[in-house]
Amino acid sequence: MNTLSRRDFITGGAAAGALAALSVTAGCAPKASSSADAEDAASLAQTGGYSWENAPEPIAADAISETREADVIIIGAGPSGFCAAASAAENGLSVIMIEKDAGFNANGGAFFAVNSTYQKSIGYEVDAEAICHQYLEAMGKKVSQKNVWRFFDRSGEMADWFCDIMAGYGMEPVMQGIGYEGDPNNEAMPGTLVLRGGENTPTDVTDFDPYTCDLGLGYVPMVDYLNAMTDYITGLGVQVDYETASERILREDEGRVTGIVASQGDAYIQYNAAKGVVIASGDYGANEEMLEYFCPQAARFGSDLMISTMNTGDLHRQAMWVGAAMQKWPDHAPSGFCGDAHPVWNLNVNKKCERFTNEYTSTSSLSWAIMQQEEGKTYSLFNEKYASQLPYVPGYIGADVPTPSQMIGAWDELVEAGAYFKEDTLEALAADLELDPTALKKTVDDYNAMCAAGKDTDFHKPAQFLFALDEPPYYGFKNGVCMLTVHGGLHVDEDSRVLTENDEVIEGLFAVGLAAGDFWANSYTTRFAGISHGHNMTGGYLVGRYLAGKE
């Protein structure tokens, strides 16, 4: 069983290391890169330019030791790859899925879908057109609107399909609690589903919610989903080849993609695809060259703060070597995460002990406010009384709400772990956080005066979320930012077909999940919490159907 407590996830670089452990099955470390990386670097040094602009020489036919055949070859064993494999195999196609790591890739588990049967059954049906328009506005319409409408029109269908499969493994959906409910600027859209009943489902009420009182991402049910999907697709006859890295995509001159050449240990294997090759290999977050060029916002984090430590953009580059383009809009959207949400809603200061934002905002937006501060670090302050004041968001609709004593117990565990500090005076807390005690006391005094007046004259945080730090004990922690993923990828149409820069279809080549672009811009928004997984899974589900002639 793969589990990771949120108490293992602290901040900054530690966050990336902790969650990377969940990217493969237990006991398996990810490979750093494919065997072609050294060759690619040498090619770059000789020719100049970027690595994706300089295709290496083809792998010689006499170097290939084996050929394997299937209707569909899928590259990448994550949510989108598993959904593509299941959907294609259900519809009668033979499928081989390869993965360069020793096990599947899983983190998180909440996925957003529009008007699934479950969502409607509990009374949360939404106006799909209206919220799609809101999403398009959030993205500044720097996306393929056809691709976005495809998701909003079909994601509920995907959710019903996926939940039906998971029901066979004892898992059932619940809907994640709606953050910022009643706040028109931040309110999360209903539709974020989580499946309970797997081995990773926690029993402690404070561990259900990724935004309760810890510095982490909650429990990781995606591990349960993909364990179940492994059994499901194997039963459908899907072959899964782990520790197998794609090295080249095979394309007939300017025509159809016919397969790939992959490395498995010291051997090269050719995989021929009668229907298509599906790239489901994730983002490029661990590739510093690509970050600097395609997502300089994320490059500020450095690859050591990226969660996706094994996602090196191999397939983005291989696709570009055969004529593919990256998405039309160059603004690739990063997904920042600043850890603990509920305590950071109270009082946040930077290194100069100054407030810098309305703290009651979405995790993604708060991340970017934090990144603008000195060293990209801030400090969150609250007191014990806050446990009975905080605007609690339940982990899921109908979940038990932790009592104040349970919240305080969770905070005290983090004190013992060294992640939080707890003191009876602000001066002592300032010393723990390495802040100027005089400057900190002035900011707290000013904040307390605004709380008493019921008016935040600095950043206009709603009055109902102004809680004074007027009595001990006080808590505080250093709040850093990690990067969950980069939302920017290959140029694709609404059927996930990979396109050239001139919008021409490369027949036989598809991209889904984080490898697919044209769906994101600006920044990931937690107003649609779980839409990354939802988009990945919907893309996989639909591309399997498309390859089988069902779309």
C-alpha positions as CSV (number, residue, x, y, z in Angstrom):
1,M,0.0,0.0,0.0
2,N,1.3,3.5,-0.9
3,T,0.5,6.1,1.8
4,L,1.9,9.5,2.7
5,S,0.6,11.5,5.6
6,R,0.3,15.2,5.1
7,R,2.5,15.5,8.2
8,D,5.3,14.2,5.9
9,F,4.8,17.2,3.6
10,I,6.3,20.4,5.0
11,T,7.2,23.3,2.7
12,G,9.5,24.2,-0.1
13,G,12.0,21.7,-1.2
14,A,10.8,19.1,1.4
15,A,7.4,19.2,-0.3
16,A,8.8,18.1,-3.6
17,G,10.8,15.3,-2.1
18,A,7.9,14.0,-0.1
19,L,5.4,13.8,-2.9
20,A,7.9,12.5,-5.4
21,A,7.8,9.3,-3.3
22,L,4.2,8.8,-4.3
23,S,5.0,9.0,-8.0
24,V,5.9,5.3,-8.3
25,T,4.7,2.2,-6.5
26,A,6.2,1.5,-3.1
27,G,9.9,0.7,-3.1
28,C,10.6,1.9,-6.6
29,A,12.7,5.0,-7.3
30,P,12.1,6.9,-10.6
31,K,14.7,7.0,-13.3
32,A,16.3,10.4,-13.7
33,S,15.9,10.5,-17.5
34,S,15.8,8.3,-20.6
35,S,18.9,6.9,-22.1
36,A,18.8,9.3,-25.0
37,D,19.4,12.4,-22.8
38,A,23.2,12.3,-23.0
39,E,23.0,11.9,-26.8
40,D,20.5,14.8,-27.0
41,A,22.8,17.0,-24.9
42,A,25.7,16.1,-27.2
43,S,23.6,16.9,-30.3
44,L,22.7,20.3,-28.7
45,A,26.3,21.1,-28.0
46,Q,27.3,20.4,-31.6
47,T,24.4,22.1,-33.4
48,G,23.3,24.9,-31.1
49,G,19.7,25.7,-30.4
50,Y,17.3,24.0,-28.0
51,S,17.2,20.2,-27.5
52,W,13.7,20.0,-29.1
53,E,14.9,21.8,-32.2
54,N,17.7,19.3,-33.0
55,A,16.4,15.8,-33.7
56,P,19.0,13.1,-33.0
57,E,19.8,10.5,-35.5
58,P,17.3,7.6,-35.9
59,I,18.0,4.4,-34.0
60,A,19.4,2.0,-36.5
61,A,17.2,-0.9,-37.5
62,D,19.9,-3.5,-36.6
63,A,20.0,-2.1,-33.0
64,I,16.4,-3.1,-32.5
65,S,16.2,-6.5,-30.8
66,E,12.4,-7.0,-30.8
67,T,9.2,-5.7,-32.3
68,R,5.8,-5.6,-30.5
69,E,2.5,-4.9,-32.1
70,A,-0.8,-3.4,-30.9
71,D,-3.6,-1.2,-32.1
72,V,-2.7,1.5,-29.6
73,I,0.6,2.3,-27.9
74,I,0.2,4.5,-24.8
75,I,3.3,6.2,-23.3
76,G,2.8,7.0,-19.6
77,A,1.2,5.2,-16.7
78,G,-0.7,8.0,-15.0
79,P,-4.4,8.9,-14.8
80,S,-4.7,9.9,-18.4
81,G,-2.8,6.9,-19.7
82,F,-4.8,4.4,-17.6
83,C,-8.1,6.0,-18.7
84,A,-7.0,5.8,-22.4
85,A,-6.0,2.2,-22.0
86,A,-9.2,1.2,-20.3
87,S,-11.4,3.1,-22.8
88,A,-9.6,1.7,-25.8
89,A,-9.5,-1.9,-24.5
90,E,-13.2,-1.8,-23.5
91,N,-14.0,-1.0,-27.1
92,G,-12.1,-3.9,-28.6
93,L,-8.6,-2.5,-29.3
94,S,-5.4,-4.2,-28.3
95,V,-3.3,-1.9,-26.1
96,I,0.3,-1.8,-24.8
97,M,1.1,0.9,-22.2
98,I,4.7,1.7,-21.5
99,E,6.2,3.7,-18.6
100,K,9.8,4.6,-18.1
101,D,9.6,4.4,-14.3
102,A,9.2,1.3,-12.2
103,G,5.6,1.9,-11.4
104,F,2.7,4.2,-12.1
105,N,2.6,7.9,-11.3
106,A,0.0,9.1,-8.8
107,N,-0.6,12.1,-6.6
108,G,-3.7,13.8,-5.3
109,G,-7.0,12.2,-6.3
110,A,-9.7,14.9,-6.5
111,F,-11.0,15.3,-10.0
112,F,-13.4,17.9,-11.3
113,A,-16.3,16.9,-13.6
114,V,-19.4,18.7,-14.6
115,N,-22.8,17.3,-13.6
116,S,-21.9,13.7,-13.0
117,T,-24.8,11.5,-12.0
118,Y,-23.5,11.5,-8.4
119,Q,-23.2,15.3,-8.3
120,K,-26.8,15.7,-9.5
121,S,-28.1,13.1,-7.1
122,I,-26.9,15.2,-4.1
123,G,-28.5,18.4,-5.5
124,Y,-25.4,20.2,-6.9
125,E,-26.2,20.3,-10.6
126,V,-24.7,23.4,-12.2
127,D,-25.2,25.5,-15.3
128,A,-22.4,24.0,-17.3
129,E,-22.5,26.7,-19.9
130,A,-22.2,29.4,-17.3
131,I,-19.2,27.9,-15.5
132,C,-17.5,27.1,-18.7
133,H,-17.7,30.7,-19.6
134,Q,-16.2,31.6,-16.2
135,Y,-13.3,29.1,-16.8
136,L,-12.7,30.7,-20.2
137,E,-12.6,34.1,-18.7
138,A,-10.2,32.9,-16.0
139,M,-7.9,31.7,-18.8
140,G,-8.3,34.9,-20.7
141,K,-9.5,32.8,-23.6
142,K,-5.9,32.1,-24.5
143,V,-6.9,28.5,-25.1
144,S,-8.6,26.3,-27.6
145,Q,-12.2,27.0,-26.9
146,K,-13.2,23.8,-28.7
147,N,-11.0,21.8,-26.4
148,V,-12.4,23.5,-23.3
149,W,-16.0,23.1,-24.3
150,R,-15.3,19.4,-25.1
151,F,-14.2,18.9,-21.5
152,F,-17.2,20.8,-20.0
153,D,-19.6,18.9,-22.2
154,R,-18.2,15.4,-21.6
155,S,-16.5,15.3,-18.2
156,G,-19.6,14.2,-16.4
157,E,-19.9,11.2,-18.7
158,M,-16.2,10.4,-17.9
159,A,-16.9,10.6,-14.2
160,D,-19.9,8.2,-14.4
161,W,-17.8,5.8,-16.4
162,F,-14.8,6.0,-14.0
163,C,-17.0,5.8,-10.9
164,D,-18.7,2.7,-12.3
165,I,-15.3,1.0,-12.6
166,M,-14.2,2.0,-9.2
167,A,-17.4,0.7,-7.6
168,G,-16.3,-2.8,-8.6
169,Y,-13.3,-2.2,-6.2
170,G,-15.3,-0.9,-3.3
171,M,-14.9,2.8,-3.9
172,E,-17.6,5.4,-4.0
173,P,-17.7,9.1,-4.8
174,V,-18.1,12.0,-2.5
175,M,-18.0,15.6,-3.4
176,Q,-15.3,17.8,-2.0
177,G,-16.4,20.6,0.3
178,I,-16.9,23.9,-1.5
179,G,-14.2,26.4,-0.5
180,Y,-15.0,30.1,-0.1
181,E,-18.7,29.4,-0.3
182,G,-20.7,32.6,-0.6
183,D,-17.6,34.6,-1.8
184,P,-18.2,35.5,-5.4
185,N,-14.5,36.3,-6.0
186,N,-13.2,32.9,-4.7
187,E,-16.0,30.4,-4.4
188,A,-15.1,27.0,-5.7
189,M,-17.3,25.5,-8.3
190,P,-19.3,22.3,-7.3
191,G,-18.1,19.2,-9.1
192,T,-14.9,18.1,-7.4
193,L,-15.1,14.4,-6.7
194,V,-13.0,12.1,-4.5
195,L,-13.5,8.3,-4.2
196,R,-13.5,6.8,-0.7
197,G,-13.2,3.2,0.3
198,G,-9.6,2.4,-0.8
199,E,-6.7,1.5,1.4
200,N,-5.5,5.1,1.6
201,T,-8.8,6.4,2.9
202,P,-8.0,8.0,6.3
203,T,-9.9,7.4,9.5
204,D,-8.8,10.6,11.2
205,V,-11.3,13.4,10.4
206,T,-8.5,16.0,10.2
207,D,-6.8,14.0,7.5
208,F,-9.7,14.0,5.0
209,D,-9.3,17.6,4.0
210,P,-6.3,19.0,2.0
211,Y,-7.0,22.4,3.5
212,T,-7.6,21.7,7.1
213,C,-4.6,22.2,9.4
214,D,-1.6,20.6,7.8
215,L,1.1,21.6,5.4
216,G,0.2,19.1,2.7
217,L,-2.0,17.7,0.0
218,G,-4.2,15.4,2.1
219,Y,-4.3,11.7,1.5
220,V,-3.5,10.3,-1.9
221,P,-6.5,8.3,-3.2
222,M,-5.1,8.3,-6.8
223,V,-2.9,5.4,-5.6
224,D,-6.0,3.4,-4.9
225,Y,-7.6,4.4,-8.2
226,L,-4.6,3.3,-10.2
227,N,-4.1,0.1,-8.3
228,A,-7.7,-0.7,-9.2
229,M,-7.2,0.4,-12.8
230,T,-4.1,-1.8,-13.1
231,D,-6.2,-4.8,-12.2
232,Y,-9.0,-3.6,-14.5
233,I,-7.0,-3.0,-17.6
234,T,-5.0,-6.2,-17.1
235,G,-8.3,-8.1,-17.1
236,L,-9.1,-6.4,-20.4
237,G,-5.8,-7.8,-21.9
238,V,-3.8,-4.6,-21.8
239,Q,0.0,-5.2,-21.6
240,V,1.9,-2.8,-19.3
241,D,5.7,-2.6,-19.8
242,Y,7.4,-0.7,-16.9
243,E,11.0,0.5,-17.0
244,T,10.5,1.1,-20.7
245,A,11.4,4.6,-22.0
246,S,10.3,5.9,-25.4
247,E,13.3,7.2,-27.3
248,R,12.0,8.0,-30.8
249,I,8.5,8.5,-32.4
250,L,8.4,6.8,-35.8
251,R,6.8,8.9,-38.6
252,E,6.7,8.0,-42.3
253,D,8.4,11.1,-43.9
254,E,5.7,13.8,-43.5
255,G,2.9,11.2,-43.1
256,R,1.5,9.0,-40.4
257,V,3.0,8.1,-37.0
258,T,3.4,4.3,-37.0
259,G,4.9,3.6,-33.6
260,I,7.9,4.3,-31.4
261,V,11.3,2.9,-30.5
262,A,11.8,2.4,-26.8
263,S,14.7,1.3,-24.5
264,Q,14.3,-1.4,-22.0
265,G,17.6,-1.8,-20.1
266,D,20.3,-2.1,-22.8
267,A,17.8,-3.3,-25.5
268,Y,15.8,-1.3,-28.0
269,I,12.2,-2.5,-28.8
270,Q,10.1,-1.2,-31.6
271,Y,6.4,-0.8,-30.8
272,N,4.2,-0.6,-33.9
273,A,0.7,1.0,-33.5
274,A,-2.0,0.1,-36.0
275,K,-4.3,2.8,-34.8
276,G,-2.3,5.4,-32.9
277,V,0.4,6.4,-30.4
278,V,-1.0,8.2,-27.4
279,I,1.4,10.5,-25.4
280,A,0.3,10.5,-21.8
281,S,3.7,11.2,-20.2
282,G,2.9,14.2,-18.0
283,D,4.4,17.6,-18.0
284,Y,8.0,18.8,-18.4
285,G,8.4,20.3,-14.9
286,A,11.7,18.6,-14.2
287,N,13.3,19.9,-17.4
288,E,15.0,23.2,-16.6
289,E,15.7,24.1,-20.2
290,M,12.0,23.7,-21.1
291,L,10.9,25.5,-17.9
292,E,13.1,28.5,-18.8
293,Y,11.8,28.7,-22.3
294,F,8.1,27.7,-22.1
295,C,7.2,28.6,-18.5
296,P,9.6,31.2,-17.0
297,Q,7.1,31.8,-14.1
298,A,7.7,28.2,-13.0
299,A,11.4,28.5,-13.6
300,R,11.6,30.9,-10.7
301,F,10.8,27.9,-8.4
302,G,13.8,25.9,-9.7
303,S,13.4,22.2,-10.5
304,D,14.1,21.3,-6.9
305,L,10.7,22.7,-5.9
306,M,8.8,20.8,-8.6
307,I,6.6,17.9,-7.5
308,S,6.9,16.1,-10.9
309,T,10.5,15.2,-10.5
310,M,10.4,12.4,-13.1
311,N,8.6,14.4,-15.8
312,T,11.4,15.5,-18.0
313,G,9.5,16.4,-21.2
314,D,10.9,13.5,-23.2
315,L,7.8,13.0,-25.3
316,H,7.2,16.7,-25.9
317,R,10.7,16.8,-27.5
318,Q,10.2,13.6,-29.4
319,A,6.9,14.8,-30.8
320,M,8.6,18.1,-31.9
321,W,11.3,16.1,-33.6
322,V,8.7,14.7,-35.9
323,G,6.9,18.0,-36.6
324,A,4.6,18.6,-33.7
325,A,4.2,22.1,-32.2
326,M,3.7,23.2,-28.6
327,Q,0.4,24.9,-27.8
328,K,-0.5,28.2,-29.6
329,W,-0.3,30.5,-26.6
330,P,3.2,30.7,-25.1
331,D,1.9,31.5,-21.6
332,H,2.2,28.0,-20.1
333,A,0.2,27.9,-16.8
334,P,2.1,26.9,-13.6
335,S,0.3,25.4,-10.7
336,G,1.7,26.7,-7.4
337,F,0.7,25.4,-4.0
338,C,1.5,27.0,-0.7
339,G,0.7,24.2,1.7
340,D,-1.6,24.9,4.6
341,A,-4.7,26.9,3.7
342,H,-6.8,27.4,6.8
343,P,-4.1,29.0,9.0
344,V,-2.8,31.1,6.1
345,W,-6.2,32.7,5.9
346,N,-5.5,34.5,9.2
347,L,-2.4,36.8,9.2
348,N,0.5,36.5,6.7
349,V,3.6,38.6,6.7
350,N,6.8,38.8,4.7
351,K,10.4,39.0,5.9
352,K,9.9,42.6,6.7
353,C,6.8,41.7,8.9
354,E,4.5,43.4,6.4
355,R,1.2,42.1,5.2
356,F,1.1,41.8,1.5
357,T,-2.4,40.4,0.5
358,N,-5.9,39.7,1.5
359,E,-5.2,36.3,3.0
360,Y,-8.6,34.9,2.3
361,T,-8.0,33.9,-1.2
362,S,-7.5,30.7,-3.2
363,T,-4.4,28.6,-2.7
364,S,-3.2,29.1,-6.3
365,S,-3.6,32.9,-6.1
366,L,-1.9,33.1,-2.7
367,S,1.0,31.1,-4.0
368,W,1.8,33.9,-6.6
369,A,1.4,36.6,-3.9
370,I,4.0,34.7,-1.8
371,M,6.4,34.3,-4.7
372,Q,6.6,38.1,-5.1
373,Q,8.0,38.4,-1.6
374,E,11.6,38.3,-0.6
375,E,13.0,34.8,-1.1
376,G,9.5,33.6,-2.0
377,K,8.8,33.0,1.7
378,T,6.2,34.3,4.1
379,Y,5.1,33.6,7.6
380,S,1.7,32.6,8.8
381,L,0.4,33.6,12.3
382,F,-2.6,32.5,14.3
383,N,-3.5,31.6,17.8
384,E,-5.2,28.7,19.6
385,K,-8.5,30.6,19.6
386,Y,-8.5,30.4,15.8
387,A,-9.4,26.7,15.9
388,S,-12.9,27.8,16.8
389,Q,-13.0,30.7,14.4
390,L,-11.5,29.5,11.1
391,P,-13.8,29.3,8.1
392,Y,-13.7,25.5,7.9
393,V,-14.1,23.8,4.5
394,P,-15.2,20.1,5.0
395,G,-13.1,17.5,3.2
396,Y,-16.3,16.4,1.4
397,I,-20.0,17.2,1.5
398,G,-21.4,15.6,4.7
399,A,-18.1,15.0,6.3
400,D,-17.7,15.4,10.1
401,V,-16.1,18.7,11.0
402,P,-13.1,18.5,13.3
403,T,-13.7,19.9,16.7
404,P,-11.4,22.8,17.9
405,S,-9.6,20.3,20.2
406,Q,-8.9,18.1,17.2
407,M,-7.6,21.0,15.2
408,I,-5.3,22.1,18.1
409,G,-4.1,18.5,18.4
410,A,-3.2,18.4,14.8
411,W,-1.3,21.8,15.1
412,D,0.5,20.5,18.2
413,E,1.7,17.5,16.3
414,L,3.2,19.8,13.7
415,V,4.9,21.7,16.5
416,E,6.4,18.4,17.7
417,A,7.5,17.7,14.1
418,G,9.2,21.1,13.9
419,A,7.0,22.4,11.2
420,Y,5.1,24.8,13.4
421,F,6.2,27.0,16.3
422,K,4.0,27.6,19.4
423,E,4.8,30.3,22.0
424,D,3.2,32.3,24.8
425,T,4.6,35.6,23.5
426,L,4.9,37.2,20.1
427,E,8.5,38.1,20.9
428,A,9.3,34.4,21.3
429,L,7.5,33.5,18.1
430,A,9.4,36.2,16.2
431,A,12.6,34.7,17.5
432,D,11.5,31.2,16.2
433,L,10.6,32.6,12.8
434,E,13.8,34.8,12.7
435,L,11.7,38.0,12.4
436,D,12.1,41.5,13.9
437,P,10.0,41.3,17.1
438,T,9.3,45.1,17.1
439,A,8.2,45.1,13.5
440,L,6.1,42.0,14.0
441,K,4.4,43.4,17.1
442,K,3.5,46.6,15.2
443,T,1.9,44.7,12.3
444,V,0.0,42.4,14.8
445,D,-1.2,45.5,16.7
446,D,-2.4,47.2,13.5
447,Y,-4.1,44.0,12.3
448,N,-5.9,43.6,15.7
449,A,-7.1,47.2,15.5
450,M,-8.6,46.5,12.0
451,C,-10.2,43.3,13.4
452,A,-11.8,45.3,16.2
453,A,-13.1,47.9,13.8
454,G,-14.4,45.2,11.4
455,K,-12.6,46.8,8.4
456,D,-9.4,45.7,6.7
457,T,-8.2,49.1,5.3
458,D,-5.0,47.5,3.9
459,F,-6.3,44.7,1.6
460,H,-10.1,44.6,2.3
461,K,-10.4,41.1,3.6
462,P,-14.1,40.4,4.4
463,A,-14.9,41.4,7.9
464,Q,-16.2,37.9,8.8
465,F,-12.7,36.5,8.3
466,L,-10.8,39.1,10.5
467,F,-9.7,37.4,13.7
468,A,-7.4,39.2,16.1
469,L,-4.2,37.7,17.6
470,D,-5.1,39.1,20.9
471,E,-4.3,36.2,23.3
472,P,-1.8,33.3,23.6
473,P,-0.8,30.7,22.8
474,Y,0.4,31.8,19.4
475,Y,1.3,29.6,16.4
476,G,3.4,30.4,13.4
477,F,5.2,28.7,10.5
478,K,7.3,29.6,7.5
479,N,5.2,29.3,4.4
480,G,6.9,28.4,1.1
481,V,5.6,27.5,-2.3
482,C,6.1,24.3,-4.3
483,M,5.1,23.7,-7.9
484,L,2.6,20.9,-8.5
485,T,2.9,20.9,-12.2
486,V,3.1,22.9,-15.4
487,H,-0.1,23.1,-17.4
488,G,1.2,23.6,-21.0
489,G,1.9,21.1,-23.6
490,L,1.6,19.9,-27.2
491,H,-0.7,21.6,-29.7
492,V,-3.8,19.4,-30.0
493,D,-7.3,19.6,-31.4
494,E,-10.5,18.6,-29.6
495,D,-10.0,15.0,-30.4
496,S,-6.5,15.0,-28.8
497,R,-4.8,14.7,-32.2
498,V,-1.4,16.4,-32.2
499,L,-1.0,19.3,-34.6
500,T,1.8,21.1,-36.4
501,E,2.5,24.8,-36.1
502,N,0.2,25.2,-39.1
503,D,-2.6,23.3,-37.4
504,E,-2.2,20.3,-39.6
505,V,-3.0,16.9,-38.0
506,I,-0.1,14.5,-37.5
507,E,-2.0,11.3,-38.3
508,G,-1.6,8.6,-35.7
509,L,-0.2,10.8,-32.9
510,F,-2.3,11.9,-29.9
511,A,-1.6,13.6,-26.6
512,V,-3.7,13.7,-23.5
513,G,-3.3,14.8,-19.9
514,L,-0.6,17.2,-18.9
515,A,1.3,16.4,-22.2
516,A,-1.6,18.1,-24.1
517,G,-1.8,21.9,-24.3
518,D,-4.3,24.5,-25.4
519,F,-6.5,24.1,-22.3
520,W,-4.6,26.3,-19.8
521,A,-3.3,29.8,-19.5
522,N,-2.3,32.3,-16.8
523,S,-2.4,30.0,-13.8
524,Y,-4.1,26.9,-12.5
525,T,-7.2,28.0,-10.6
526,T,-8.5,26.2,-7.5
527,R,-11.9,27.7,-8.2
528,F,-12.2,24.5,-10.3
529,A,-10.4,22.3,-7.8
530,G,-9.3,19.0,-9.3
531,I,-9.7,20.2,-12.9
532,S,-6.2,19.0,-13.8
533,H,-7.1,15.4,-13.0
534,G,-10.5,15.8,-14.5
535,H,-9.1,17.1,-17.8
536,N,-6.4,14.3,-17.8
537,M,-9.0,11.6,-17.2
538,T,-11.6,12.9,-19.6
539,G,-8.9,13.2,-22.3
540,G,-7.9,9.6,-21.8
541,Y,-11.4,8.4,-21.8
542,L,-12.3,10.2,-25.0
543,V,-9.2,9.4,-26.9
544,G,-9.7,5.7,-26.3
545,R,-13.2,6.0,-27.7
546,Y,-12.0,8.0,-30.7
547,L,-9.3,5.4,-31.6
548,A,-12.0,2.7,-31.5
549,G,-14.2,4.7,-33.9
550,K,-16.8,5.6,-31.2
551,E,-16.4,9.4,-31.5
